[in-house]
Amino acid sequence: MKGCERAPTRGFKFVLARLSGMRVVVLGCGYVGIELGRQLVDRGHDVVGVRRSADGVAAIERAGFEGVQADVTDATAVAALPDADALVFAASSGGRGADAAREVYVDGLQTALGEYGTRDDPPRRLVYTSSTGVFGDHGGDWVTEDTPISPTTAKTRVLASAEAIALAADRLYGIDGTVARFAGLYGPDRYRLSRYVEGPVTEGYLNMVHRDDAAGAVRFLLETDRARGDVVHVADDDPASKWAFADYLADACGEPAPEKRTTEERLAEGDLSAAAERRIRAEKRVDNDRLRDLGYEFRYPTYREGYAAAVDSSRDENA
């Protein structure tokens, strides 16, 4: 009964927010967050991006919206952040280890929810950005949002813990949580042409999403007020064979096909950490039907469209 009593109020609040413009606070406003902010501002919403560093804040402001310097793990700093209709938690641990990841993803998320959940005008929506890495190995089979996760590294286990917090945010903090699981991000400054064109390329699948669609999907979920209390895969339409992807890029760039190697050949080289070995063995194809069924339309539905600008740039450089 409690959820039934509260739902109309929440829905009404977000109808008004969509008409008048939402106030969205993006905690960890980096690669995807800045693009998300651009898209929201372009559509009449008010956005505040939060970064740890002064350089990060400067990047937000260059993108055309307000930036605030704060660490999401610092309760005092989070308490000074403005109110919001919706929170997006997209903070990064900066490629550091599992302990740093837990401090950011788990402790930081709990700090933010604990602060915002006690405000006089709390947000009613949270989108937490996770990773499809939480699935572990499925032998190349398809995985949906209903497939049980099985994280195989310390860091992905941390991500799984943070997902659980986000999905329990309504019960614990009165804020409806959505988990947006990103596939591998690529786009401006993150095209990996040389890695795949030059080779050698190890077999396996690539689950990818262009930065603009990662941001676009989060914007879509906020604006349409969908997937409350749910998980949504943010991945493009075509999980690609690494070998086929590499051959496509090489051909498009006018280069010879790169050298290929099997997973076992790569592992036999003996220079990988245990975590890296587990990542290489973690094969799956990520299904995006739920996001599609909700109504999201991809700007870059496959890597062919997403890599067109990078391929054109490479051709121009080599002309």
URCOR-V752233 format. One record per residue. N is the residue number from 1. RES is the residue in three letters. PHI is phi in whole degrees, -180 to 180 (* if undefined). PSI is psi in whole degrees, -180 to 180 (none if undefined). BURIAL is 1 if it has 16 or more other ideal C-beta (glycine too) atoms within 10 Angstrom, else 0. Layout:
BEGIN
<<N | RES | PHI | PSI | BURIAL> <N | RES | PHI | PSI | BURIAL>>
END
This chain:
BEGIN
<<1 | MET | * | -37 | 0> <2 | LYS | -58 | -47 | 0> <3 | GLY | -63 | -38 | 0> <4 | CYS | -67 | -35 | 0> <5 | GLU | -70 | -35 | 0> <6 | ARG | -86 | -28 | 0> <7 | ALA | -56 | -45 | 0> <8 | PRO | -61 | -39 | 0> <9 | THR | -63 | -45 | 0> <10 | ARG | -63 | -46 | 1> <11 | GLY | -61 | -42 | 0> <12 | PHE | -64 | -41 | 0> <13 | LYS | -61 | -41 | 1> <14 | PHE | -78 | -27 | 1> <15 | VAL | -61 | -46 | 0> <16 | LEU | -63 | -40 | 0> <17 | ALA | -63 | -41 | 1> <18 | ARG | -66 | -35 | 1> <19 | LEU | -75 | -39 | 0> <20 | SER | -98 | -10 | 0> <21 | GLY | 104 | 126 | 1> <22 | MET | -82 | 153 | 1> <23 | ARG | -101 | 115 | 1> <24 | VAL | -116 | 128 | 1> <25 | VAL | -105 | 122 | 1> <26 | VAL | -103 | 107 | 1> <27 | LEU | -89 | 113 | 1> <28 | GLY | 88 | 60 | 1> <29 | CYS | -89 | 79 | 1> <30 | GLY | -107 | -127 | 1> <31 | TYR | -58 | -51 | 1> <32 | VAL | -82 | -39 | 1> <33 | GLY | -61 | -39 | 1> <34 | ILE | -66 | -42 | 1> <35 | GLU | -66 | -39 | 1> <36 | LEU | -60 | -45 | 1> <37 | GLY | -59 | -44 | 1> <38 | ARG | -58 | -48 | 1> <39 | GLN | -65 | -41 | 1> <40 | LEU | -67 | -44 | 1> <41 | VAL | -62 | -42 | 1> <42 | ASP | -60 | -24 | 0> <43 | ARG | -104 | 16 | 0> <44 | GLY | 91 | 13 | 0> <45 | HIS | -96 | 161 | 1> <46 | ASP | -101 | 124 | 1> <47 | VAL | -127 | 138 | 1> <48 | VAL | -122 | 122 | 1> <49 | GLY | -101 | 137 | 1> <50 | VAL | -118 | 127 | 1> <51 | ARG | -136 | 157 | 1> <52 | ARG | -73 | -34 | 1> <53 | SER | -107 | 156 | 0> <54 | ALA | -64 | -38 | 0> <55 | ASP | -63 | -39 | 0> <56 | GLY | -64 | -42 | 1> <57 | VAL | -64 | -40 | 1> <58 | ALA | -62 | -38 | 0> <59 | ALA | -65 | -39 | 1> <60 | ILE | -62 | -46 | 1> <61 | GLU | -67 | -33 | 0> <62 | ARG | -65 | -27 | 0> <63 | ALA | -78 | -9 | 1> <64 | GLY | 103 | 19 | 0> <65 | PHE | -144 | 174 | 1> <66 | GLU | -72 | 135 | 1> <67 | GLY | -119 | 144 | 1> <68 | VAL | -131 | 134 | 1> <69 | GLN | -89 | 118 | 0> <70 | ALA | -163 | 151 | 1> <71 | ASP | -101 | 125 | 1> <72 | VAL | -66 | -16 | 1> <73 | THR | -88 | -3 | 1> <74 | ASP | -101 | 107 | 0> <75 | ALA | -60 | -37 | 0> <76 | THR | -65 | -42 | 0> <77 | ALA | -67 | -41 | 1> <78 | VAL | -66 | -36 | 1> <79 | ALA | -63 | -25 | 0> <80 | ALA | -85 | -6 | 0> <81 | LEU | -74 | 154 | 1> <82 | PRO | -72 | 162 | 0> <83 | ASP | -63 | 163 | 0> <84 | ALA | -149 | 151 | 1> <85 | ASP | -78 | -31 | 1> <86 | ALA | -147 | 145 | 1> <87 | LEU | -110 | 140 | 1> <88 | VAL | -119 | 121 | 1> <89 | PHE | -103 | 103 | 1> <90 | ALA | -128 | 29 | 1> <91 | ALA | -67 | 154 | 1> <92 | SER | -122 | 148 | 1> <93 | SER | -90 | 5 | 1> <94 | GLY | 71 | 28 | 0> <95 | GLY | 76 | 8 | 0> <96 | ARG | -80 | -175 | 0> <97 | GLY | -77 | -172 | 0> <98 | ALA | -65 | -36 | 1> <99 | ASP | -64 | -43 | 0> <100 | ALA | -66 | -38 | 0> <101 | ALA | -63 | -43 | 1> <102 | ARG | -63 | -40 | 1> <103 | GLU | -60 | -40 | 1> <104 | VAL | -81 | -58 | 1> <105 | TYR | -73 | -40 | 1> <106 | VAL | -91 | -59 | 1> <107 | ASP | -66 | -41 | 0> <108 | GLY | -65 | -43 | 1> <109 | LEU | -64 | -43 | 1> <110 | GLN | -64 | -38 | 1> <111 | THR | -62 | -47 | 1> <112 | ALA | -64 | -46 | 1> <113 | LEU | -67 | -39 | 1> <114 | GLY | -63 | -39 | 0> <115 | GLU | -71 | -54 | 1> <116 | TYR | -69 | -30 | 1> <117 | GLY | -70 | -16 | 1> <118 | THR | -102 | 4 | 0> <119 | ARG | -77 | 159 | 0> <120 | ASP | -64 | -35 | 0> <121 | ASP | -125 | 76 | 0> <122 | PRO | -74 | 156 | 1> <123 | PRO | -67 | 155 | 1> <124 | ARG | -109 | 6 | 1> <125 | ARG | -147 | 138 | 1> <126 | LEU | -132 | 134 | 1> <127 | VAL | -117 | 119 | 1> <128 | TYR | -103 | 127 | 1> <129 | THR | -94 | 117 | 1> <130 | SER | -112 | -158 | 1> <131 | SER | -139 | 145 | 1> <132 | THR | -70 | -4 | 1> <133 | GLY | -63 | -14 | 1> <134 | VAL | -69 | -11 | 1> <135 | PHE | -78 | -28 | 1> <136 | GLY | 71 | -150 | 1> <137 | ASP | -94 | 130 | 0> <138 | HIS | -128 | 23 | 1> <139 | GLY | 61 | 27 | 0> <140 | GLY | 84 | 1 | 0> <141 | ASP | -74 | 164 | 0> <142 | TRP | -74 | 143 | 0> <143 | VAL | -124 | 137 | 1> <144 | THR | -113 | 179 | 0> <145 | GLU | -65 | -19 | 1> <146 | ASP | -90 | -6 | 0> <147 | THR | -72 | 129 | 0> <148 | PRO | -60 | 137 | 0> <149 | ILE | -83 | 155 | 1> <150 | SER | -150 | 72 | 0> <151 | PRO | -61 | 139 | 1> <152 | THR | -110 | -9 | 1> <153 | THR | -120 | 162 | 1> <154 | ALA | -60 | -38 | 0> <155 | LYS | -70 | -42 | 1> <156 | THR | -70 | -26 | 1> <157 | ARG | -67 | -34 | 1> <158 | VAL | -65 | -44 | 1> <159 | LEU | -60 | -40 | 1> <160 | ALA | -64 | -39 | 1> <161 | SER | -63 | -41 | 1> <162 | ALA | -66 | -37 | 1> <163 | GLU | -58 | -44 | 1> <164 | ALA | -62 | -39 | 0> <165 | ILE | -64 | -45 | 1> <166 | ALA | -61 | -41 | 1> <167 | LEU | -75 | -19 | 1> <168 | ALA | -97 | 5 | 0> <169 | ALA | -63 | -33 | 1> <170 | ASP | -63 | -49 | 1> <171 | ARG | -66 | -39 | 0> <172 | LEU | -88 | -34 | 0> <173 | TYR | -130 | -2 | 1> <174 | GLY | 75 | 22 | 1> <175 | ILE | -124 | 122 | 1> <176 | ASP | -70 | 127 | 1> <177 | GLY | -106 | 144 | 1> <178 | THR | -128 | 137 | 1> <179 | VAL | -103 | 119 | 1> <180 | ALA | -104 | 106 | 1> <181 | ARG | -88 | 111 | 1> <182 | PHE | -83 | 137 | 1> <183 | ALA | -76 | -173 | 1> <184 | GLY | -63 | 126 | 1> <185 | LEU | -83 | 140 | 1> <186 | TYR | -146 | 170 | 1> <187 | GLY | 146 | -161 | 1> <188 | PRO | -50 | 131 | 0> <189 | ASP | 70 | 1 | 0> <190 | ARG | -134 | 28 | 0> <191 | TYR | -81 | 139 | 1> <192 | ARG | -116 | 52 | 0> <193 | LEU | -60 | -52 | 1> <194 | SER | -63 | -36 | 0> <195 | ARG | -59 | -42 | 0> <196 | TYR | -93 | -29 | 1> <197 | VAL | -76 | -37 | 1> <198 | GLU | -84 | -30 | 0> <199 | GLY | 70 | -172 | 1> <200 | PRO | -70 | 155 | 0> <201 | VAL | -116 | 123 | 1> <202 | THR | -83 | 142 | 1> <203 | GLU | -62 | 165 | 1> <204 | GLY | 137 | -175 | 1> <205 | TYR | -109 | 148 | 1> <206 | LEU | -113 | 120 | 1> <207 | ASN | -102 | 120 | 1> <208 | MET | -133 | 161 | 1> <209 | VAL | -152 | 136 | 1> <210 | HIS | -69 | 145 | 1> <211 | ARG | -51 | -43 | 1> <212 | ASP | -65 | -33 | 1> <213 | ASP | -80 | -32 | 1> <214 | ALA | -60 | -47 | 1> <215 | ALA | -67 | -42 | 1> <216 | GLY | -63 | -37 | 1> <217 | ALA | -66 | -42 | 1> <218 | VAL | -65 | -45 | 1> <219 | ARG | -56 | -45 | 1> <220 | PHE | -60 | -46 | 1> <221 | LEU | -63 | -37 | 1> <222 | LEU | -70 | -48 | 1> <223 | GLU | -68 | -35 | 1> <224 | THR | -90 | -7 | 0> <225 | ASP | 56 | 49 | 1> <226 | ARG | -113 | 163 | 1> <227 | ALA | 66 | 32 | 1> <228 | ARG | -62 | 134 | 1> <229 | GLY | 67 | 22 | 0> <230 | ASP | -132 | 169 | 1> <231 | VAL | -110 | 139 | 1> <232 | VAL | -133 | 130 | 1> <233 | HIS | -82 | 128 | 1> <234 | VAL | -110 | 87 | 1> <235 | ALA | -142 | 152 | 1> <236 | ASP | -77 | -175 | 1> <237 | ASP | -79 | -13 | 0> <238 | ASP | -134 | 83 | 1> <239 | PRO | -57 | 123 | 1> <240 | ALA | -104 | 140 | 1> <241 | SER | -62 | 131 | 1> <242 | LYS | -59 | -38 | 0> <243 | TRP | -67 | -45 | 1> <244 | ALA | -66 | -39 | 0> <245 | PHE | -62 | -46 | 1> <246 | ALA | -64 | -43 | 1> <247 | ASP | -63 | -40 | 1> <248 | TYR | -61 | -48 | 1> <249 | LEU | -65 | -43 | 1> <250 | ALA | -61 | -46 | 1> <251 | ASP | -64 | -43 | 0> <252 | ALA | -65 | -31 | 1> <253 | CYS | -91 | 1 | 1> <254 | GLY | 73 | 30 | 0> <255 | GLU | -113 | 158 | 1> <256 | PRO | -69 | 155 | 0> <257 | ALA | -60 | 138 | 0> <258 | PRO | -76 | 165 | 1> <259 | GLU | -65 | 143 | 0> <260 | LYS | -114 | 154 | 0> <261 | ARG | -149 | 151 | 1> <262 | THR | -80 | 168 | 0> <263 | THR | -61 | -44 | 0> <264 | GLU | -65 | -36 | 0> <265 | GLU | -64 | -40 | 0> <266 | ARG | -67 | -43 | 1> <267 | LEU | -66 | -32 | 1> <268 | ALA | -67 | -17 | 0> <269 | GLU | -69 | -22 | 0> <270 | GLY | 73 | 18 | 0> <271 | ASP | -110 | 12 | 0> <272 | LEU | -98 | 146 | 0> <273 | SER | -71 | 166 | 0> <274 | ALA | -61 | -39 | 0> <275 | ALA | -66 | -40 | 0> <276 | ALA | -65 | -39 | 0> <277 | GLU | -61 | -43 | 0> <278 | ARG | -64 | -38 | 1> <279 | ARG | -64 | -42 | 1> <280 | ILE | -65 | -35 | 1> <281 | ARG | -81 | -11 | 0> <282 | ALA | -83 | 86 | 1> <283 | GLU | -102 | 130 | 1> <284 | LYS | -162 | 164 | 1> <285 | ARG | -120 | 126 | 1> <286 | VAL | -92 | 122 | 1> <287 | ASP | -82 | 134 | 1> <288 | ASN | -114 | 20 | 1> <289 | ASP | -59 | -36 | 0> <290 | ARG | -63 | -45 | 1> <291 | LEU | -64 | -42 | 1> <292 | ARG | -62 | -45 | 0> <293 | ASP | -65 | -30 | 0> <294 | LEU | -68 | -21 | 0> <295 | GLY | 117 | 5 | 0> <296 | TYR | -74 | 136 | 1> <297 | GLU | -111 | 122 | 0> <298 | PHE | -74 | 139 | 1> <299 | ARG | -75 | -37 | 0> <300 | TYR | -126 | 85 | 1> <301 | PRO | -69 | -21 | 1> <302 | THR | -142 | 173 | 0> <303 | TYR | -66 | -23 | 1> <304 | ARG | -62 | -46 | 1> <305 | GLU | -73 | -39 | 0> <306 | GLY | -68 | -31 | 1> <307 | TYR | -95 | 3 | 1> <308 | ALA | -59 | -44 | 0> <309 | ALA | -65 | -40 | 0> <310 | ALA | -68 | -39 | 1> <311 | VAL | -65 | -44 | 1> <312 | ASP | -61 | -41 | 0> <313 | SER | -65 | -40 | 0> <314 | SER | -65 | -42 | 1> <315 | ARG | -62 | -42 | 0> <316 | ASP | -64 | -40 | 0> <317 | GLU | -67 | -33 | 0> <318 | ASN | -94 | 0 | 0> <319 | ALA | -70 | none | 0>>
END
